[in-house]
Amino acid sequence: MLRIGTGARHGLRWGFLAVAAVWLTTNPTQAAPYADIVVDANSGTVLHSTNPDALRHPASLAKIMTLYLLFEQLEGGKLKLDSDLKVSAEAAGQSPTKLGLKPGSTLKVEDAIKGMVTRSANDAAVVVAEAIGGDEDEFAKLMTRKAQSLGMSRTVYKNASGLPDDDQVTTARDQALLGRAIQERFPRYYKYFSTRSFNFRGQSIGNHNNLLGRVEGVDGIKTGYISASGFNLVTSVHRGNRYLVAVVMGGSSAGSRDSRMRELISDKIAQASTKRTASMIAETGEAADRSGETKLAQAQIKPEPKKPAKPATKAKAKPEPKPEPQAEADEEAADSKDEPKFAVASISSTPAPLVSAPAQNVPAQKTPAAARKSTEQPAIAAGSMEPIRPVLIKTLAVRAGGQPASVAPLQVYQGASSAPVEAAQSIPAPATAAKREPAPEPVPIAAPVAPAAMRVAEVDNVPAPTAPPTPVPAAQAAKAQTHSGWVIQVGAYHAEQEAKERLSAVQTKAAKMLTGADPFTEVFDKGGTTYYRARFAGLDRDKAEAACKYLKRNDVECVAIKN
């Protein structure tokens, strides 16, 4: 009888295993295709990429866009964090992972956000989709249109959750763009992506993103997995003044994906710039609704309808989605080994310091041109005892459906003993030449006091100002200037003085960012009530957006719009 030695048997065994391993690693059906990208978000430079424009399935990265559209509703005042959203049978019947919602129940908006960020809850995503779009199919069309307007040219969404659909595709580059856009546009709500865990109806739910608190500077944003996509991850990193957004798609496991992301961050963070030079990501087809702001940030984005981009896939009929149970459940156990812990970074945790500058006296008498330049004051030194100087503010009267009316100069005082300088009084545009009225008495401007919280135009039981505006001759009004180009709005108030005080407080808080800006108030009527917008003009688009972003990071609501 032929005997095979022990060593030979072991050799045959290892030889067979080696052949099997080669077959498994070379067979394309065993792993999803890989792609990655690292972007220096301060400059917009791509520091590294592998197949950045190849079509991939987003999996639960689709929920980033679902949250983007939800944040729009919150910012526009159409929903609130404590709003109750109805749970349909369709939403409750989604495949895991999910919160386990019951048909006919309700889900608060804030719980929906946290549920999608942490557990990647598919039922919560559909609840949001139905609340905004009516049904999930219509909401997916809104998602695709929004992607196109942001410049995500190769992305097509088919559902709100990211569950399997052959026609739902994106790229690593598109996801990096979305990762930047959502935190630039919604810094207040982006902070939810740093949620490590939350309690929902008696259960503690942890985040699938294992890099939070384990990699220095990581503040989000989202994981994703289906078998067709592999393990996906979009990550944002803030270290000092450096800012990266990185994407890994097609990882073979949660652990290997996270390990690759750590490597990319470690290798590229030193190459990132420390100064912001890239413009904020803008949407095409923006149409700010300024017919009367009932809320400060109610400028809604209305992109022109576009046909969804066709992915380079076969043209056969779309197969039915194949839900995969526990699509992301195995991510919860990934990277359980002990690692150094870091505090979760926040994009708003380190506001830029005020620039120290010596105080300068404002000349007593200015020409109209010089008066406009007088707002370009150096920042008050941090900790200075110098009193805050009032800022000269113009007021424009706006008739419904018309252009801003002209303005005429009026003498006002900066203080009890100071000489008068020129400001502007809100006036209606006269239809015909009017008889010259006596010059009004000089009006002192009170020292600005920042209100405890932003007050916007939608305030109940506050009477509108009843004092009639002072008419001026048409010839004089024709000389006045209106504000064109880009403006920043920081509030809308019932009283003009409140608007002026807000402008003074904001300009003091962000003197460097608003250097050269021209503060003014603009009066408008809504429903028979008069309101006053507080705005800054004289900025180009990049400066307006940069200033607005800085203000938002420092808890000042604002919106940059083209006047």
C-alpha positions as CSV (number, residue, x, y, z in Angstrom):
1,M,0.0,0.0,0.0
2,L,1.2,3.5,-0.9
3,R,1.7,5.6,2.1
4,I,1.9,9.4,2.0
5,G,4.0,11.0,4.7
6,T,2.7,13.5,7.1
7,G,4.7,16.3,5.5
8,A,3.4,15.4,2.1
9,R,-0.2,15.5,3.3
10,H,0.4,18.9,4.9
11,G,2.0,20.1,1.6
12,L,-1.0,19.0,-0.4
13,R,-3.4,20.7,2.0
14,W,-1.6,24.0,1.9
15,G,-1.3,23.8,-1.9
16,F,-5.0,23.4,-2.2
17,L,-5.7,26.3,0.2
18,A,-3.3,28.5,-1.8
19,V,-5.1,27.7,-5.1
20,A,-8.4,28.5,-3.4
21,A,-7.1,31.8,-2.1
22,V,-5.9,32.9,-5.5
23,W,-9.2,32.0,-7.1
24,L,-11.2,33.9,-4.4
25,T,-9.0,37.1,-4.7
26,T,-9.1,37.1,-8.5
27,N,-12.8,36.3,-9.0
28,P,-14.5,39.7,-9.5
29,T,-17.7,38.4,-8.0
30,Q,-16.2,38.0,-4.6
31,A,-15.6,41.7,-3.8
32,A,-17.1,45.0,-4.8
33,P,-15.0,47.3,-7.0
34,Y,-12.8,49.8,-5.0
35,A,-12.6,53.6,-5.2
36,D,-11.4,56.4,-2.9
37,I,-10.6,60.1,-2.9
38,V,-9.1,62.6,-0.5
39,V,-9.9,66.3,-0.9
40,D,-8.4,69.3,0.8
41,A,-11.6,71.1,1.6
42,N,-9.8,74.4,2.3
43,S,-8.5,74.6,-1.3
44,G,-10.6,72.1,-3.2
45,T,-7.5,70.2,-4.2
46,V,-7.6,66.4,-4.7
47,L,-4.7,65.0,-2.7
48,H,-5.3,61.4,-3.7
49,S,-7.7,59.3,-5.7
50,T,-8.4,55.8,-7.0
51,N,-11.1,55.4,-9.6
52,P,-12.8,58.6,-8.3
53,D,-15.3,58.9,-11.2
54,A,-16.2,55.2,-11.6
55,L,-19.8,54.3,-10.9
56,R,-20.4,52.7,-7.5
57,H,-23.5,51.9,-5.4
58,P,-23.8,54.4,-2.5
59,A,-25.6,52.0,-0.1
60,S,-26.5,54.0,3.0
61,L,-24.4,57.0,1.9
62,A,-27.7,57.9,0.2
63,K,-28.9,59.0,3.6
64,I,-26.5,61.9,3.4
65,M,-28.6,63.4,0.7
66,T,-31.8,62.4,2.5
67,L,-30.5,64.4,5.5
68,Y,-29.4,67.3,3.2
69,L,-33.0,67.7,2.0
70,L,-34.3,67.4,5.6
71,F,-31.9,70.1,6.8
72,E,-33.3,72.4,4.1
73,Q,-36.7,72.0,5.5
74,L,-35.5,72.8,9.0
75,E,-33.5,75.8,7.8
76,G,-36.5,77.1,5.9
77,G,-38.8,76.7,8.9
78,K,-41.1,74.1,7.2
79,L,-40.2,71.5,9.8
80,K,-38.9,71.7,13.4
81,L,-36.8,69.3,15.3
82,D,-39.8,68.4,17.5
83,S,-42.2,68.0,14.5
84,D,-44.0,64.7,14.4
85,L,-43.7,62.7,11.2
86,K,-46.3,60.0,10.4
87,V,-45.0,56.4,10.0
88,S,-46.7,54.6,7.1
89,A,-46.9,50.8,6.6
90,E,-44.4,51.2,3.7
91,A,-41.9,52.9,6.0
92,A,-42.4,50.4,8.8
93,G,-41.9,47.5,6.4
94,Q,-38.4,48.5,5.3
95,S,-35.6,45.9,5.7
96,P,-33.1,46.3,8.5
97,T,-31.3,48.1,9.8
98,K,-34.1,50.1,11.3
99,L,-35.6,51.6,14.4
100,G,-38.6,49.2,14.4
101,L,-41.3,51.8,13.9
102,K,-44.9,50.8,14.0
103,P,-47.4,51.8,11.2
104,G,-49.7,54.6,12.4
105,S,-47.2,55.9,14.9
106,T,-45.1,59.1,14.7
107,L,-41.4,59.9,14.7
108,K,-39.9,63.2,15.7
109,V,-37.6,64.9,13.2
110,E,-34.7,64.9,15.6
111,D,-35.1,61.2,16.3
112,A,-35.2,60.5,12.6
113,I,-31.9,62.4,12.1
114,K,-30.2,60.6,14.9
115,G,-31.6,57.2,13.8
116,M,-30.2,57.7,10.3
117,V,-26.8,59.0,11.5
118,T,-26.2,56.2,14.1
119,R,-28.1,53.0,13.2
120,S,-28.6,54.0,9.5
121,A,-32.3,53.3,10.0
122,N,-34.1,52.6,6.7
123,D,-37.5,53.1,8.2
124,A,-36.6,56.6,9.4
125,A,-35.3,57.5,6.0
126,V,-38.6,56.5,4.3
127,V,-40.6,58.4,7.0
128,V,-38.6,61.6,6.1
129,A,-39.0,60.9,2.3
130,E,-42.7,60.6,2.6
131,A,-43.0,63.7,4.7
132,I,-41.1,65.8,2.2
133,G,-41.8,64.3,-1.2
134,G,-45.2,62.6,-0.6
135,D,-43.8,59.2,-1.5
136,E,-40.3,57.7,-1.7
137,D,-40.2,57.7,-5.6
138,E,-40.9,61.4,-5.8
139,F,-38.4,62.1,-3.0
140,A,-35.8,60.1,-4.9
141,K,-36.3,62.5,-7.9
142,L,-35.8,65.4,-5.6
143,M,-32.6,63.8,-4.4
144,T,-31.3,63.4,-7.9
145,R,-32.2,66.9,-8.8
146,K,-30.4,68.3,-5.8
147,A,-27.3,66.1,-6.7
148,Q,-27.3,67.6,-10.2
149,S,-27.6,71.2,-8.8
150,L,-24.6,70.6,-6.5
151,G,-22.5,69.3,-9.4
152,M,-22.8,65.6,-8.6
153,S,-23.1,64.9,-12.3
154,R,-22.8,61.1,-12.1
155,T,-25.2,60.4,-9.2
156,V,-28.7,59.0,-9.5
157,Y,-30.8,58.2,-6.5
158,K,-33.7,55.7,-6.5
159,N,-34.6,55.5,-2.8
160,A,-34.0,57.4,0.4
161,S,-32.3,54.7,2.3
162,G,-29.7,53.2,0.0
163,L,-31.2,49.7,-0.1
164,P,-30.2,47.7,-3.2
165,D,-31.2,49.1,-6.6
166,D,-29.2,48.5,-9.7
167,D,-29.9,52.0,-11.1
168,Q,-28.8,53.8,-7.9
169,V,-25.3,54.9,-8.5
170,T,-22.7,57.5,-7.5
171,T,-19.0,58.1,-7.5
172,A,-16.3,58.8,-4.8
173,R,-15.8,62.3,-6.2
174,D,-19.6,63.1,-6.0
175,Q,-19.8,61.8,-2.4
176,A,-16.8,64.0,-1.4
177,L,-18.6,67.0,-2.9
178,L,-21.7,66.2,-0.9
179,G,-19.7,65.7,2.2
180,R,-18.3,69.2,1.9
181,A,-21.6,70.8,0.8
182,I,-23.7,69.5,3.7
183,Q,-21.5,70.9,6.4
184,E,-20.8,74.2,4.6
185,R,-24.5,74.8,4.0
186,F,-25.9,73.5,7.4
187,P,-23.2,73.9,10.1
188,R,-25.8,73.9,12.8
189,Y,-27.4,70.5,11.8
190,Y,-24.2,68.9,10.5
191,K,-23.2,68.5,14.1
192,Y,-25.6,65.6,14.4
193,F,-23.1,63.5,12.3
194,S,-20.8,63.5,15.4
195,T,-23.5,61.7,17.5
196,R,-21.8,58.7,19.1
197,S,-25.0,57.2,20.5
198,F,-28.5,58.2,21.5
199,N,-31.4,56.7,23.5
200,F,-34.5,55.9,21.5
201,R,-37.5,54.7,23.4
202,G,-35.5,52.8,26.1
203,Q,-32.7,51.5,23.9
204,S,-29.2,52.9,23.4
205,I,-28.2,53.0,19.8
206,G,-24.5,53.3,18.8
207,N,-23.0,54.8,15.7
208,H,-21.7,52.5,13.0
209,N,-18.9,55.0,12.3
210,N,-16.0,53.5,14.3
211,L,-13.6,56.4,13.6
212,L,-15.6,58.9,15.8
213,G,-13.6,59.4,19.0
214,R,-10.8,57.1,17.8
215,V,-9.1,59.2,15.1
216,E,-8.2,62.7,16.0
217,G,-10.3,65.4,14.4
218,V,-12.9,63.1,12.8
219,D,-16.4,64.6,13.1
220,G,-18.5,62.4,10.8
221,I,-20.0,61.6,8.6
222,K,-21.6,58.3,7.3
223,T,-21.1,54.6,6.6
224,G,-22.8,52.4,4.1
225,Y,-23.0,48.7,3.1
226,I,-24.8,46.4,0.7
227,S,-23.2,43.4,-0.9
228,A,-23.0,45.1,-4.3
229,S,-21.2,48.2,-2.9
230,G,-18.9,46.7,-0.3
231,F,-18.2,48.8,2.8
232,N,-18.4,52.5,2.1
233,L,-17.4,55.5,4.3
234,V,-17.4,59.3,3.9
235,T,-15.2,61.0,6.6
236,S,-14.6,64.6,7.6
237,V,-11.5,65.6,9.5
238,H,-10.6,68.9,11.2
239,R,-7.2,69.2,12.7
240,G,-6.1,72.7,13.6
241,N,-6.8,74.7,10.5
242,R,-6.6,71.7,8.2
243,Y,-9.8,70.2,6.8
244,L,-10.1,67.0,4.8
245,V,-13.0,65.1,3.3
246,A,-12.2,61.6,2.3
247,V,-14.3,58.7,0.8
248,V,-13.6,55.0,0.6
249,M,-15.9,52.8,-1.4
250,G,-15.8,49.0,-1.9
251,G,-14.0,47.9,1.3
252,S,-14.0,44.1,1.9
253,S,-15.0,44.6,5.5
254,A,-15.8,47.4,8.0
255,G,-12.4,46.9,9.6
256,S,-10.4,47.0,6.4
257,R,-12.3,50.0,5.2
258,D,-11.7,51.9,8.4
259,S,-8.0,50.9,8.3
260,R,-7.7,52.3,4.8
261,M,-9.4,55.5,5.8
262,R,-6.9,55.9,8.7
263,E,-4.0,55.5,6.3
264,L,-5.4,58.1,3.9
265,I,-5.9,60.6,6.7
266,S,-2.5,60.0,8.2
267,D,-0.7,60.3,4.9
268,K,-2.5,63.3,3.6
269,I,-3.4,65.6,6.5
270,A,0.0,67.2,6.5
271,Q,-0.5,68.2,2.8
272,A,-3.7,70.0,3.5
273,S,-3.7,73.8,3.4
274,T,-4.3,75.9,6.5
275,K,-6.0,78.8,4.8
276,R,-9.4,78.7,3.1
277,T,-9.1,79.6,-0.6
278,A,-11.9,77.5,-2.1
279,S,-15.3,79.1,-2.7
280,M,-18.3,77.6,-0.9
281,I,-20.1,74.9,-2.9
282,A,-23.0,76.6,-4.6
283,E,-26.1,75.1,-6.2
284,T,-27.1,76.0,-9.7
285,G,-30.5,77.5,-10.3
286,E,-30.7,79.1,-6.9
287,A,-33.8,81.3,-6.4
288,A,-33.9,83.0,-3.1
289,D,-37.5,83.7,-2.0
290,R,-37.3,87.3,-0.9
291,S,-41.0,88.2,-1.3
292,G,-41.2,88.6,2.5
293,E,-39.1,86.7,5.0
294,T,-41.2,85.2,7.7
295,K,-38.0,83.5,8.8
296,L,-34.4,84.5,8.3
297,A,-33.2,81.5,6.2
298,Q,-36.3,81.0,4.1
299,A,-34.4,81.4,0.9
300,Q,-35.3,78.1,-0.7
301,I,-33.2,76.4,-3.4
302,K,-35.3,75.8,-6.5
303,P,-33.1,74.1,-9.2
304,E,-34.3,73.9,-12.7
305,P,-35.7,70.4,-13.3
306,K,-33.3,68.1,-15.0
307,K,-33.4,64.6,-16.3
308,P,-31.5,62.3,-14.0
309,A,-28.1,61.4,-15.5
310,K,-28.2,57.9,-17.1
311,P,-25.5,55.6,-15.5
312,A,-23.4,53.6,-17.8
313,T,-25.3,50.4,-17.1
314,K,-27.2,48.0,-19.2
315,A,-30.5,49.2,-20.6
316,K,-32.5,46.2,-19.6
317,A,-35.6,46.6,-17.4
318,K,-34.9,47.5,-13.8
319,P,-35.1,44.4,-11.6
320,E,-36.9,44.6,-8.3
321,P,-34.7,45.7,-5.4
322,K,-33.4,42.8,-3.3
323,P,-33.4,43.9,0.3
324,E,-30.6,42.4,2.3
325,P,-31.4,41.8,6.0
326,Q,-29.1,43.4,8.5
327,A,-27.4,45.4,5.8
328,E,-25.1,47.2,8.3
329,A,-25.5,45.2,11.5
330,D,-22.0,43.7,11.2
331,E,-20.4,47.1,11.3
332,E,-21.4,47.5,15.0
333,A,-18.8,44.9,15.9
334,A,-16.0,46.2,13.7
335,D,-12.8,47.7,15.3
336,S,-13.6,46.6,18.8
337,K,-10.0,46.7,19.9
338,D,-8.8,49.3,22.3
339,E,-7.5,52.5,20.7
340,P,-6.7,56.0,21.9
341,K,-9.8,58.1,22.4
342,F,-10.1,61.7,21.1
343,A,-12.7,64.3,21.6
344,V,-15.0,64.5,18.6
345,A,-14.1,67.6,16.6
346,S,-16.6,70.2,15.6
347,I,-16.4,72.7,12.8
348,S,-17.7,75.4,15.1
349,S,-15.5,74.6,18.1
350,T,-12.7,77.0,17.3
351,P,-14.0,80.3,15.9
352,A,-11.5,82.6,14.3
353,P,-10.2,85.2,16.8
354,L,-11.0,88.8,16.4
355,V,-8.1,90.8,14.9
356,S,-6.6,93.2,17.4
357,A,-6.4,96.7,16.1
358,P,-6.0,100.2,17.6
359,A,-9.2,102.2,17.9
360,Q,-9.6,105.0,15.5
361,N,-11.7,108.1,15.8
362,V,-14.4,108.7,13.2
363,P,-14.3,112.1,11.6
364,A,-17.3,114.3,12.6
365,Q,-18.4,115.3,9.1
366,K,-18.4,113.0,6.1
367,T,-19.4,113.3,2.5
368,P,-21.9,110.6,1.3
369,A,-19.0,108.6,-0.2
370,A,-16.9,108.9,2.9
371,A,-19.8,108.0,5.1
372,R,-20.1,104.7,3.3
373,K,-16.4,104.1,3.8
374,S,-16.7,104.9,7.5
375,T,-18.1,101.4,8.1
376,E,-14.7,99.9,7.0
377,Q,-13.4,100.2,10.5
378,P,-10.6,98.1,12.0
379,A,-11.7,95.5,14.5
380,I,-11.9,96.6,18.1
381,A,-9.0,95.0,20.0
382,A,-10.1,92.0,22.0
383,G,-10.7,93.0,25.6
384,S,-10.7,96.7,24.7
385,M,-12.6,99.1,27.1
386,E,-13.4,101.3,24.2
387,P,-17.2,101.7,23.8
388,I,-18.8,100.2,20.8
389,R,-19.2,102.9,18.1
390,P,-22.6,103.1,16.4
391,V,-22.6,102.0,12.7
392,L,-24.2,104.3,10.2
393,I,-27.0,102.3,8.6
394,K,-29.2,103.0,5.5
395,T,-32.8,102.0,5.3
396,L,-34.5,101.2,2.0
397,A,-38.3,101.1,1.5
398,V,-39.5,98.3,-0.6
399,R,-43.0,98.2,-2.1
400,A,-44.6,94.8,-2.7
401,G,-43.6,93.5,-6.1
402,G,-41.4,96.5,-6.8
403,Q,-37.8,97.6,-6.6
404,P,-36.3,99.2,-3.5
405,A,-37.2,102.8,-3.3
406,S,-34.7,105.6,-3.2
407,V,-33.1,107.0,-0.1
408,A,-32.4,110.6,1.0
409,P,-29.8,111.7,3.5
410,L,-30.9,112.8,7.0
411,Q,-28.8,114.3,9.8
412,V,-28.3,111.9,12.7
413,Y,-26.1,112.1,15.8
414,Q,-23.5,109.6,17.0
415,G,-23.8,110.8,20.5
416,A,-24.9,113.7,22.7
417,S,-21.8,115.8,21.9
418,S,-20.7,114.6,18.5
419,A,-21.3,116.4,15.3
420,P,-24.0,115.1,12.9
421,V,-23.0,112.8,10.1
422,E,-25.1,111.6,7.1
423,A,-27.2,108.5,7.4
424,A,-30.4,107.6,5.5
425,Q,-34.1,107.4,6.4
426,S,-36.5,105.0,4.9
427,I,-38.8,106.7,2.4
428,P,-41.3,105.6,-0.1
429,A,-40.6,106.3,-3.8
430,P,-42.9,109.3,-4.6
431,A,-45.2,108.9,-7.6
432,T,-45.0,112.7,-8.4
433,A,-43.0,115.6,-7.2
434,A,-44.0,116.4,-3.6
435,K,-43.8,119.6,-1.7
436,R,-40.6,119.8,0.3
437,E,-41.2,119.0,3.9
438,P,-39.3,120.6,6.8
439,A,-36.0,118.8,7.6
440,P,-36.5,116.3,10.4
441,E,-34.8,116.8,13.7
442,P,-31.5,115.0,14.2
443,V,-32.1,111.5,15.7
444,P,-29.6,110.0,18.1
445,I,-28.6,106.4,17.5
446,A,-28.3,104.3,20.7
447,A,-25.3,102.2,21.4
448,P,-25.9,98.7,19.9
449,V,-26.8,95.9,22.3
450,A,-26.7,92.4,20.9
451,P,-30.1,90.7,21.5
452,A,-30.0,87.4,23.5
453,A,-31.4,85.5,20.6
454,M,-32.1,86.1,16.9
455,R,-35.6,87.5,16.4
456,V,-37.1,87.2,13.0
457,A,-40.1,88.6,11.3
458,E,-42.5,85.9,12.3
459,V,-43.5,87.3,15.7
460,D,-47.1,87.3,17.0
461,N,-48.9,90.1,18.6
462,V,-46.3,92.8,17.9
463,P,-47.8,95.9,16.4
464,A,-46.3,97.3,13.3
465,P,-44.6,100.7,13.4
466,T,-47.3,103.4,12.8
467,A,-45.1,106.5,12.1
468,P,-45.5,107.5,8.5
469,P,-42.3,107.8,6.4
470,T,-41.1,111.3,5.5
471,P,-41.5,112.1,1.8
472,V,-38.7,113.8,-0.1
473,P,-38.6,115.5,-3.5
474,A,-38.4,113.3,-6.4
475,A,-35.2,115.1,-7.6
476,Q,-33.5,114.4,-4.4
477,A,-34.7,110.8,-4.2
478,A,-33.4,110.2,-7.8
479,K,-29.8,110.7,-6.5
480,A,-30.0,107.9,-4.0
481,Q,-28.4,104.6,-4.5
482,T,-29.8,101.1,-4.2
483,H,-27.8,98.1,-3.2
484,S,-27.1,95.5,-5.9
485,G,-24.9,92.4,-6.1
486,W,-24.4,90.1,-3.1
487,V,-25.8,90.9,0.4
488,I,-25.8,89.2,3.8
489,Q,-29.0,89.2,5.8
490,V,-28.7,88.7,9.6
491,G,-32.3,89.3,10.6
492,A,-35.7,90.8,10.0
493,Y,-37.4,92.8,12.8
494,H,-40.5,94.8,13.7
495,A,-38.5,97.8,14.8
496,E,-35.9,99.6,12.7
497,Q,-33.8,100.3,15.8
498,E,-33.6,96.6,16.5
499,A,-32.3,95.9,13.0
500,K,-29.7,98.7,13.4
501,E,-28.6,97.3,16.7
502,R,-28.3,93.9,15.3
503,L,-26.1,95.2,12.4
504,S,-23.8,97.0,14.9
505,A,-23.4,93.9,17.1
506,V,-22.7,91.6,14.1
507,Q,-20.2,94.0,12.6
508,T,-18.4,94.2,15.9
509,K,-18.4,90.4,16.2
510,A,-17.0,89.8,12.7
511,A,-15.2,93.1,11.9
512,K,-12.5,91.4,9.9
513,M,-14.8,89.3,7.7
514,L,-17.1,92.4,7.1
515,T,-14.4,94.9,6.3
516,G,-15.7,97.1,3.5
517,A,-19.3,95.8,4.0
518,D,-22.1,98.5,3.9
519,P,-24.7,97.9,6.6
520,F,-28.2,99.0,5.8
521,T,-31.8,98.2,6.8
522,E,-34.6,97.6,4.3
523,V,-38.2,98.0,5.1
524,F,-40.9,95.7,3.6
525,D,-44.5,94.9,4.2
526,K,-46.1,91.5,4.7
527,G,-49.7,91.0,5.5
528,G,-50.2,94.6,6.5
529,T,-47.2,94.5,8.9
530,T,-44.0,96.4,8.4
531,Y,-40.6,94.6,8.9
532,Y,-37.0,95.8,8.7
533,R,-34.3,93.5,7.2
534,A,-30.8,93.9,8.6
535,R,-28.3,93.5,5.8
536,F,-24.7,94.1,4.7
537,A,-23.9,95.0,1.1
538,G,-20.8,95.8,-0.9
539,L,-19.4,92.2,-0.9
540,D,-18.7,89.9,-3.8
541,R,-20.1,86.3,-3.8
542,D,-17.0,84.7,-2.3
543,K,-16.7,87.3,0.5
544,A,-20.4,87.1,1.3
545,E,-20.4,83.4,1.5
546,A,-17.2,83.3,3.6
547,A,-18.5,85.9,6.0
548,C,-21.9,84.1,6.3
549,K,-20.2,80.8,7.1
550,Y,-18.0,82.5,9.8
551,L,-21.1,84.0,11.3
552,K,-23.0,80.7,11.4
553,R,-20.0,79.1,13.1
554,N,-20.3,81.7,15.8
555,D,-24.0,81.2,16.3
556,V,-25.2,84.1,14.2
557,E,-27.9,83.2,11.7
558,C,-27.4,84.7,8.3
559,V,-28.0,84.0,4.6
560,A,-26.0,85.3,1.6
561,I,-28.2,86.2,-1.4
562,K,-27.8,88.1,-4.6
563,N,-29.9,91.3,-4.4
